[in-house]
Amino acid sequence: MNRRSFFKGVSSSAAGALAAAAFHSNALARAQAAAAAVTGRAADTVARDEDFWMNIRHAFTVDRNMVNLNNGGVSPSPKIVMDTEVRYLEVENLSPSYYMWNVLDPGIETVRRRLARMFGCDPEEIAITRNASEGLEIVQQGMELRRGDEVLTTNQDYPRMITTWQQRERRDGIVLKQLKFPVPPPSMDYLVKLFEDAITPRTKVIHICHMTNRTGQIFPVRKICELGRARSIEVIVDGAHAFAQFPFQQSDLGCDYYGTSLHKWVLAPIGTGMLYVKRTKIEKIWPLMAAPPEMNANIRKFEEIGTHPASQRNAITEALNFHDSIGGERKAERFRYLRKRWSNQLRDLPGVKILNSEDPEQSCAIGFVSVEGFDAPKLQNYLWTKYRIWTVAIVTGDEYQGLRITPNVYTTLEEIDTFAEVMTKVIRSGSIPA
């Protein structure tokens, strides 16, 4: 047997072992069996079926001695995803220059195809990135803009994306305008008009969140994209929190650019993301890292970042399998159920404001609670140090402050109720205990 045949045999065996191990995973099998048992039942009914969600929870190896209500930052992956990533890492470490580039790297095309299927687009419009920030900055930094060109966004968009535009202000002389809006806003149409009224002849870009990272407000993306397209204004959509939190596809949005993280609601390995660029727009956007001219119209030019592990990216497929096993509608309804479970226990307490719309078109998993007279960072610290309840405090200038609450599919009702009970006790006491 020659050297080439030997390595082909080894790589084939390694790939087969990886596939077999993933196929026989008990966690995925339990999730699939649970989903099969509720086939035909309404998603909002399954959202309350604790037997179903118990099977989903068993797929995770999280620390149950803390209550993690900050899955919006980054979420743990199911064990099958972690195991898959580790197996790929072990394979590429056998001889990295061979296994990483010849055996594992081609697997990214399967990942690309699966993500495209979920988003409802051509695989040649999907780039695999390390997070939403990288994907969005590719477009923000790669778009041709001139001195005086205006970019519209809000002051509640993600800070890193605002920082990117501010750097272009300093470097290129563009003008960034940040719009303010109340939370929750009066309606989706209010948000459309907010941008429409701010457009001037110099407006070249509108940058919006599909769902804000602060209060979880969902934006009317399609209407804003139509607004921009009618005026030859580019619209960039930050989908870091929306993708896989609730079901939708590109055709529902009508966007040309969409960046998201996969380590939040897709439950993929930490350090994975996706960028969608409409095929006719790819050639117009410069990559963050240089690519040869023959790649000008190739979506893969946005992946030219030098040596990086294949193990993280290739494990995305297993996360997508897990997501599909649960079902997008079931996930979304479970998230809404968990959010309402804690918020309904708190909303009538003195000084409490729940800064989410109850309209399912405008909200999903992310909840936000503000308590008049309570310092949000101090409240966050108290919940953690006293009760090991992990949340995130958010302060938006002098507009509002409070706690963002983001459970996930592995969160138990006992954890939700513990948070609500502790918050009730603290709020009724009138101050944060020393």
C-alpha positions, 0 to 999 in steps of 0.5 A, a space after each residue: 500500500 502506498 503512502 497516499 492510499 494509506 492516508 486515504 484509508 486512515 482518513 476514511 476510517 476516521 471520518 467514519 468513526 466520527 460519523 458513527 459516534 455522532 449517529 449513536 449519541 444518546 443525547 441526540 436520540 433522546 431529543 429525536 425520540 421526544 420530538 417524535 412523541 409530540 408530533 402533531 401537537 401545537 408548539 405552545 402546548 409542547 412548550 409546557 410539557 415538562 416531560 419533553 423538555 426533561 429529555 432535552 435537558 439531559 443533552 447538556 452537562 451544565 453546572 446545576 449549582 448555579 442558575 444561568 440566566 445569561 445565555 444571551 451572551 454565549 450558551 453552552 452546547 449540548 454534550 454531543 456538540 462538544 464531543 464532536 468538536 473534541 473528536 475533530 480536534 483529536 483527528 486534526 492533531 494527529 498530523 495537523 497540516 494533513 488532517 486539518 487541511 485535507 480531511 476536515 477543512 472540506 467539511 465546511 462545505 457541508 456546514 455551509 450547505 446546512 446553514 444555507 438550508 436553514 436560512 433559505 438561501 444559496 450556499 454561495 451566499 454564506 460565509 462561516 465566521 467566528 461570531 456576529 461581530 466579525 461577520 458584520 464588521 466585514 460588511 461595515 469595514 468593506 463597504 465603500 463609503 465617502 466623507 459625509 456619507 451618513 449611517 443610521 442606527 440606534 443607540 441600542 444597537 450592539 456596542 461593538 458595531 457602533 464602535 466600528 462605525 465610529 472608527 470609520 467616522 474618525 478614519 473616513 469622515 462618515 457621519 453616524 446618527 444614532 436614533 433613540 426609541 422607547 422600550 417597548 416601542 408603541 408598534 413595529 410601524 413606529 420603528 419603521 417611521 423612526 428611520 424613515 423620518 431620519 433619512 436625508 439625501 446623504 444617507 447611505 446605510 441603515 444598520 439595525 438589529 433583528 433583535 436587540 441585545 438589550 431588551 430583545 426588541 424584534 425589529 420590522 426588518 423586511 419593512 426597513 429593508 424595503 424602505 432602504 431599497 426604494 431609496 438605494 440605501 444599504 441595510 445591514 442586519 445584526 442577527 446575533 440574537 435572532 437566528 435560531 431563537 425563533 424561526 424565519 428565513 431570508 425571504 421573510 426579511 428581504 435583507 442583503 446582509 445578515 450577520 449572526 453568532 452560532 454560539 448563542 441560540 444555535 448552541 454551536 461551539 463557542 467562536 462560530 458565526 455566519 455571514 449572509 451576503 446577497 450574491 450580487 453584493 459579494 463583489 462590492 464588499 472588501 474582505 477584512 483580510 486580503 484575498 486574491 482578485 480571483 476571489 472577488 465574487 466568491 463568498 469564501 473570500 470572507 473566510 481568508 483569516 489564516 490558520 484556524 481550527 476546523 474542529 469548531 466549524 465542523 461541529 456546527 452541523 451537529 448543533 444544527 441537527 440538535 436544533 432540528 430535533 427540537 424544532 424551531 417553533 417549539 423552541 420559540 414557544 418554550 422561550 416565550 413561556 419561560 419569559 412570561 413565567 418569571 415576568 408575570 410574577 414580577 410585573 405587578 410589584 412596586 416599581 417594576 417595569 417589564 420592558 418587553 412587548 407582549 406581542 409575539 412578533 416583537 419578543 421571544 426569549 429575551 426579557 428585561 426587568 427594571 426596578 425603580 430606585 434599584 441600581 442594576 449592577 448592584 442587583 446583579 452582583 447581589 443575585 450572584 453572590 447571595 444566590 448564584 443566579 447569573 444575570 447581566 445588568 444593562 444601563 442605557 444612559 439615562 433612559 433605562 437600566 435593569 437586568 436582561 434575563 435569557 434562559 435556554 432550552 435546558 433551563 428548568 422551571 425551578 430555576 425560573 421560579 427561584 429567580 422570580 422568588 428571590 426578586 420578589 423578596 428583594 423588591 418587596 424589601 424596598 432595597 438591595 440588602 447590604 
